[in-house]
Amino acid sequence: MDKVTRLHDEILAKVKEYYEAAFGEKKDFRPGVDKVNYAGRVFDEKEMSNLVDSALEFWLTAGRYANAFERKLAETLQVKHALLVNSGSSANLLAFMALTSPLLGSRQLKRGDEVITVACGFPTTVAPIVQYGAIPVFVDVDLKTANIIPEQLETAFSSRTKAVMIAHTLGNPFDLREVSRFCKEHGLFLIEDNCDALGSKLDGRFTGTWGDIGTSSFYPPHHLTMGEGGAVYTSDPLLYRIMKSLRDWGRDCHCDSGRDNACGCRFNGQFGSLPFGYDHKYVYSHFGYNLKATEMQAAIGLAQLEKLPEFTRKRKENFAYLHSRLSKITALQLFETIEGADPSWFGFLMTIKENSGFDRNEFSTYLEENKIQTRNLFAGNLTRHPCFETLEENRDYRIASPLTNTDIMMNNAVWIGVYPGMEKIHLDYMADTIIKFFEGNL
């Protein structure tokens, strides 16, 4: 064994030892004293060892770990292609911008074209549409599922509609059967924002894989974490080619970073009006970005991906337990699913029913004061936020149907966590605390 190999193995052995000393022993939870976060990192020595291993290799930018993660993610989701990016927001940007590529011919999405979406969600599902100059068209959500009402798609459709881009709310699959049918009937692209739903299924098929493109986020609260990170995935070879180009500065060359002339045609092509044989590594077919993640992020993600089945099982178990404890509170509308849905829950949504006599902010404040972290349902109604004050309705965006339920969610919805780091003692404390708030309303 040479010196480098010996030192490498000694370092990784010390990393495992360090993990056990620093993170291996769980502290006893003290109800009412220790905070119950809505999410958190769940990891072991494998993530830390991978991280240090990639650091010792010092490749830094996307390399063997990134390639392995992309292959494994595609294999897990049963799609042909996956691309690692630096965040879930970048994944949404990349997915949307792929639809604007001239390589799509008559299906290319252009400025002024419309994209059907919802206002009840996270802003980066909608931001790329606005930033490009396309028109987001908003429809309402269902109070029970917090997802799009499929019947409103036809109301939103116009001759300028080119795509549907919506998220699975907190892991709860929207009606992909109906939305997919609508998109196929009208020749529309479907982008699934799967950032809160990795591991969820409908009819046995993973969410994020029904549409043309799916997206994921690997921010710490999500189903997997790299600290920062995200991914896009598709089985369409042209969309994959476009997204890889856009992710990697917009270049035409398909060779991986750090590999020169892997294609064998670096200096013998004709591109646009460039001189014949212009270096293919510096030919650009799109106005792109640099959205790649680092090798260190990918190393962590690869270890996390191995844990996805167990994470998914635990999220389902935690959600089911909370639901069983809280389902008799008549003032609360709890999450419901559509037939065939098998969610990998991101959170436990509770909506205070109208005219129940309870107030969401009062409830949220009570939970926070009792060390239970809460979150509103993201933007609630995005069209009511300051960022929309500079936009003109019916020119920059369109509301296709009254956002009645969206406003109810904005005013009355709150959620708490179900992440895999929670044990029964955390769940019981949350349930007992919530029941105490609604005493007399069971």
C-alpha positions in Angstrom: 0.0 0.0 0.0 1.5 3.3 -1.0 1.6 6.3 1.3 -1.3 8.2 -0.4 -3.6 5.2 -0.2 -2.6 4.6 3.5 -3.2 8.2 4.5 -6.5 8.3 2.6 -7.8 5.2 4.4 -6.6 6.5 7.8 -8.4 9.8 7.2 -11.7 8.1 6.3 -11.4 5.9 9.4 -10.9 9.0 11.5 -14.0 10.6 9.8 -16.1 7.6 10.9 -14.7 8.0 14.4 -15.4 11.7 14.4 -19.0 11.1 13.2 -19.6 8.7 16.1 -18.1 11.2 18.6 -19.8 14.3 17.2 -23.2 13.0 15.9 -23.6 9.3 16.8 -25.2 9.7 20.2 -28.8 10.9 20.2 -29.8 13.4 22.8 -33.0 12.7 24.7 -35.8 15.0 23.6 -37.3 17.3 26.2 -40.9 18.1 25.4 -41.6 21.8 25.7 -37.9 22.6 26.1 -36.3 21.4 22.9 -37.5 22.7 19.6 -39.3 20.4 17.1 -38.0 21.6 13.8 -40.2 21.1 10.7 -37.3 19.5 8.9 -33.6 18.6 9.4 -30.7 16.7 8.1 -30.6 13.0 8.6 -27.2 11.5 7.8 -24.5 9.1 9.1 -20.8 8.5 8.6 -21.3 7.6 4.9 -22.2 11.1 3.9 -19.3 12.5 5.8 -16.9 9.9 4.4 -18.1 10.6 0.8 -17.7 14.3 1.4 -14.1 14.0 2.7 -13.2 11.4 0.0 -14.3 13.9 -2.7 -12.4 16.7 -1.0 -9.2 14.6 -0.9 -9.5 13.9 -4.6 -9.9 17.7 -5.0 -11.6 17.6 -8.4 -14.1 20.1 -6.9 -16.4 20.7 -9.9 -18.8 18.0 -11.1 -16.9 14.7 -11.7 -17.3 11.0 -10.9 -19.6 11.5 -7.9 -21.8 13.8 -9.9 -21.9 11.3 -12.8 -22.7 8.4 -10.4 -25.5 10.4 -8.7 -27.1 11.3 -12.1 -27.0 7.6 -13.2 -28.4 6.4 -9.8 -31.2 9.0 -9.7 -32.3 8.2 -13.2 -32.2 4.5 -12.4 -34.2 5.0 -9.2 -36.9 7.1 -10.9 -36.9 4.8 -14.0 -36.2 7.6 -16.4 -33.5 7.8 -19.1 -31.7 11.0 -18.1 -31.0 13.1 -15.0 -28.9 16.2 -14.6 -27.5 17.5 -11.3 -27.8 21.3 -10.8 -27.0 23.7 -7.9 -30.5 24.2 -6.5 -34.2 23.3 -6.9 -34.8 26.8 -8.1 -32.2 26.3 -10.8 -33.8 23.0 -11.7 -37.1 24.9 -12.3 -35.3 27.6 -14.3 -33.5 25.0 -16.4 -36.7 22.9 -17.0 -38.7 26.0 -18.1 -35.9 27.5 -20.3 -35.6 24.2 -22.1 -39.0 24.8 -23.6 -37.8 28.0 -25.2 -35.1 26.3 -27.2 -35.3 26.8 -31.0 -34.4 23.1 -31.4 -38.1 22.4 -30.5 -39.3 23.9 -33.7 -43.0 24.8 -33.7 -43.3 23.7 -30.1 -40.8 26.3 -28.9 -42.3 28.5 -26.2 -41.8 32.2 -27.0 -42.4 35.5 -25.1 -46.1 36.2 -24.8 -47.0 32.5 -24.8 -49.0 31.2 -21.8 -48.2 28.6 -19.1 -50.9 27.3 -16.8 -49.9 27.2 -13.1 -51.1 27.9 -9.6 -50.5 30.8 -7.3 -50.6 28.6 -4.1 -47.0 27.4 -3.9 -43.4 28.3 -4.0 -42.4 31.3 -6.1 -39.7 29.7 -8.1 -42.2 27.5 -9.9 -43.6 30.7 -11.4 -40.5 33.0 -11.5 -38.9 31.6 -14.7 -42.1 32.1 -16.6 -42.3 35.8 -15.6 -38.6 36.4 -16.0 -38.6 35.1 -19.6 -41.6 37.1 -20.6 -44.1 34.4 -20.9 -47.5 34.7 -19.2 -48.4 32.6 -16.1 -52.1 31.8 -16.1 -53.4 31.0 -12.6 -56.1 28.6 -11.6 -57.4 27.6 -8.1 -56.5 24.7 -5.9 -58.6 22.2 -4.0 -59.0 22.7 -0.3 -58.6 19.0 0.5 -55.5 18.2 -1.6 -54.0 21.7 -1.9 -53.4 20.9 -5.5 -54.6 22.2 -8.8 -58.3 21.7 -9.7 -58.0 19.8 -13.0 -61.4 20.9 -14.2 -60.1 24.5 -14.4 -57.5 23.7 -17.0 -59.9 24.1 -19.9 -61.0 27.4 -18.5 -57.4 28.6 -18.5 -56.6 27.2 -22.0 -56.2 29.6 -24.9 -54.6 29.6 -28.4 -51.4 30.9 -26.7 -51.1 28.1 -24.1 -47.9 26.1 -24.6 -47.3 24.3 -21.2 -48.4 23.5 -17.7 -46.0 23.9 -14.9 -47.1 23.0 -11.4 -45.9 21.4 -8.1 -47.0 18.4 -6.1 -47.9 20.2 -2.8 -45.9 19.0 0.2 -45.5 15.6 -1.4 -49.2 15.1 -2.3 -49.5 14.1 -6.0 -51.8 16.2 -8.0 -54.1 14.5 -10.5 -51.5 13.5 -13.0 -53.9 11.3 -14.9 -56.2 14.2 -15.7 -53.4 16.8 -16.2 -51.4 14.5 -18.4 -54.6 13.8 -20.5 -55.2 17.5 -20.9 -51.6 18.2 -21.9 -51.6 15.4 -24.5 -55.0 16.4 -25.9 -53.7 20.0 -26.5 -50.1 19.2 -27.4 -48.7 21.0 -24.3 -45.5 20.4 -22.3 -45.9 19.3 -18.7 -43.3 20.3 -16.2 -43.7 18.6 -12.7 -42.1 20.6 -9.9 -41.3 17.6 -7.8 -39.1 19.4 -5.3 -41.4 18.5 -2.4 -42.4 15.1 -3.5 -39.3 12.9 -4.3 -40.4 9.3 -3.7 -44.1 10.0 -4.1 -46.1 7.8 -6.5 -49.4 7.8 -8.4 -50.7 4.5 -9.7 -47.3 3.0 -8.8 -45.3 5.5 -10.9 -43.0 8.1 -9.5 -44.2 11.7 -9.6 -41.8 13.8 -11.6 -41.8 11.2 -14.4 -45.3 11.6 -15.8 -44.6 14.8 -17.6 -41.9 15.9 -20.0 -39.5 17.1 -17.3 -39.4 16.7 -13.5 -37.4 18.8 -11.0 -36.1 18.1 -7.5 -34.5 20.2 -4.7 -31.8 18.9 -2.3 -31.9 21.9 0.1 -31.6 20.6 3.7 -35.4 20.3 4.5 -36.1 18.3 1.4 -36.4 14.5 0.9 -32.6 14.3 0.2 -30.0 16.9 1.0 -26.7 18.1 -0.4 -26.9 21.4 1.5 -27.7 23.1 -1.8 -28.5 21.2 -5.0 -31.2 20.1 -7.3 -31.9 18.0 -10.4 -33.9 17.8 -13.6 -34.9 14.5 -15.2 -36.6 13.4 -18.4 -36.8 10.5 -20.8 -36.9 12.7 -23.8 -33.5 12.7 -25.5 -33.9 16.2 -27.1 -35.0 17.9 -23.9 -32.0 16.2 -22.2 -29.7 17.5 -24.8 -31.2 21.0 -24.5 -31.0 21.1 -20.7 -27.4 19.8 -20.7 -26.5 22.6 -23.0 -28.3 25.3 -21.0 -26.8 24.0 -17.7 -23.3 24.1 -19.2 -23.1 27.7 -20.4 -25.2 27.0 -23.5 -22.5 25.2 -25.3 -23.1 22.9 -28.2 -20.4 20.4 -27.2 -21.6 17.3 -25.2 -18.2 16.4 -23.8 -18.0 16.4 -20.0 -16.1 19.1 -18.2 -12.3 18.3 -18.2 -12.6 16.0 -21.2 -11.3 17.2 -24.5 -12.4 15.8 -27.8 -14.2 12.8 -26.3 -16.6 13.1 -29.3 -13.7 13.0 -31.9 -15.1 16.0 -33.8 -13.7 19.0 -31.8 -12.0 20.7 -34.8 -13.9 19.4 -37.9 -17.4 20.9 -37.8 -19.2 23.8 -39.3 -21.4 25.8 -36.9 -23.3 28.9 -37.9 -21.0 31.4 -39.7 -18.0 30.5 -37.6 -14.8 29.4 -39.4 -14.8 25.7 -40.3 -13.2 23.7 -37.5 -13.9 26.3 -34.8 -13.2 24.6 -31.4 -16.5 22.8 -30.6 -15.9 23.4 -26.9 -16.5 27.1 -27.5 -19.6 26.8 -29.8 -22.8 28.0 -28.2 -26.2 26.8 -29.4 -28.2 28.5 -26.5 -27.9 31.5 -24.2 -27.1 29.3 -21.2 -25.9 29.4 -17.6 -23.5 27.6 -15.3 -25.9 25.7 -13.0 -23.6 22.7 -12.2 -23.3 21.4 -8.6 -20.0 20.6 -7.0 -18.4 17.2 -6.6 -18.7 17.5 -2.8 -22.4 18.1 -3.0 -22.9 15.1 -5.3 -20.8 12.9 -2.9 -23.2 13.7 -0.1 -26.2 13.2 -2.4 -25.1 9.8 -3.5 -25.0 8.6 0.1 -28.4 10.2 0.7 -29.9 8.5 -2.3 -29.3 5.1 -0.8 -31.5 6.1 2.1 -34.4 7.4 0.0 -36.6 4.2 0.5 -36.2 4.4 4.3 -36.7 8.1 4.3 -39.9 7.7 2.3 -41.2 4.9 4.6 -40.5 7.1 7.7 -42.3 10.1 6.2 -45.4 8.1 5.5 -45.3 6.5 8.9 -45.0 9.9 10.7 -47.7 11.5 8.6 -50.1 8.5 9.2 -49.5 8.7 13.0 -50.2 12.5 13.2 -53.3 12.1 11.0 -54.7 9.4 13.3 -54.1 11.6 16.3 -55.6 14.8 14.8 -58.3 13.6 12.5 -61.1 14.2 15.0 -60.5 18.0 15.4 -63.5 19.4 13.6 -62.0 22.8 13.1 -59.2 21.5 10.9 -59.2 20.4 7.3 -56.4 17.8 7.0 -54.7 16.7 3.9 -56.5 14.2 1.6 -55.2 12.3 -1.4 -56.7 11.3 -4.7 -57.3 7.6 -5.5 -54.0 5.8 -6.4 -51.8 8.4 -4.7 -48.9 7.2 -2.5 -47.3 10.3 -1.1 -43.8 10.7 0.4 -45.0 13.5 2.6 -42.9 16.7 2.9 -45.2 18.2 5.6 -48.4 17.8 7.6 -50.8 20.5 6.3 -53.6 21.8 8.5 -56.2 24.4 7.3 -58.4 26.2 9.8 -61.9 25.8 8.5 -63.8 28.9 7.7 -66.2 30.2 10.4 -64.7 27.8 13.0 -63.9 30.6 15.4 -60.1 29.9 15.3 -57.4 32.0 13.7 -54.4 30.6 11.8 -51.9 33.2 13.1 -53.0 32.6 16.7 -52.6 28.9 16.2 -49.2 29.3 14.6 -48.0 31.6 17.3 -49.2 29.1 19.9 -47.3 26.3 18.3 -44.1 28.4 17.9 -44.3 29.4 21.6 -44.5 25.7 22.4 -41.3 25.0 20.5 -43.0 23.5 17.4 -41.7 25.1 14.2 -44.4 26.0 11.6 -44.5 27.1 8.0 -47.3 28.8 6.0 -48.1 27.1 2.7 -45.3 29.0 1.0 -46.5 32.1 -0.9 -50.2 31.4 -0.1 -51.3 33.5 -3.0 -48.3 34.6 -5.0 -50.3 37.2 -7.0 -50.8 39.2 -3.7 -47.0 39.6 -3.0 -45.0 42.7 -3.6 -43.2 41.2 -6.6 -46.5 41.3 -8.5 -47.1 45.0 -7.8 -44.9 45.8 -10.8 -46.8 43.4 -13.1 -50.0 44.3 -15.0 -52.9 41.8 -14.9 -53.9 40.4 -18.3 -50.6 41.6 -19.8 -47.9 40.1 -17.6 -50.1 37.4 -16.0 -53.7 36.2 -16.1 -56.1 34.8 -13.5 -58.3 32.3 -15.3 -60.6 31.6 -12.4 -61.3 33.2 -9.0 -58.5 32.1 -6.6 -61.0 31.6 -3.8 -59.5 28.5 -2.2 -56.0 29.9 -2.8 -56.9 32.9 -0.6 -58.3 30.5 2.0 -55.0 28.7 2.0 -53.2 32.0 2.3 -55.2 33.0 5.3 -55.8 29.7 7.1 -53.2 27.0 6.2 -50.2 26.0 8.3 -48.0 23.0 8.3 -45.6 21.1 10.5 -42.9 18.5 9.8 -42.9 14.8 9.4 -39.2 14.4 8.4 -37.4 11.1 9.1 -35.5 12.4 12.1 -38.8 12.6 14.1 -39.6 9.8 16.5 -42.9 9.0 18.3 -42.0 11.3 21.2 -41.8 14.3 18.9 -45.1 13.3 17.1 -46.9 12.8 20.4 -45.7 16.1 21.7 -46.9 17.9 18.6 -50.3 16.1 18.6 -50.9 16.6 22.3 -50.0 20.3 22.0 -52.4 20.8 19.0 -55.2 18.9 20.7 -54.8 21.1 23.7 -55.3 24.2 21.5 -58.6 22.8 20.1 -59.9 21.3 23.4 -63.7 21.3 23.3 -63.7 21.2 19.5 -63.1 17.4 19.1 
